[in-house]
Amino acid sequence: MNYEPQVNDYVEWTKGVEGWVYFKDKEYITIEHIVRPKDEINLECCPIHRNERLLVICYNNQWKELKYIKSRQSIYEEEQNCVAMVG
């Protein structure tokens, strides 16, 4: 049986990429490979988002190359994935 990825699954891909499934469509998913805080200049220019993300596209014909690791309820479940708000 082939694995069908879902948003908030943590996966490893044989291409050397691992991370959370960030978006899913019938044709592809994006894997959130790197999350890092924005520097002060970028945060001032666009304060809507506090982090930069590197997303990798994995097309549905490549899903057979994915290994399911675990799932989470939401992006807020893992504190290491969030940047603390400066008050």
Buried (B, 14 or more C-beta within 10 A) or exposed (E): EEEEBEBBBBBBBEEEBBBBBBEBEEEBBBBBBEBEEBEEEEBEEEEEEBBEBEBBEBEBEBBEBBEBEEBBEEBEEEEEBBBEEEE
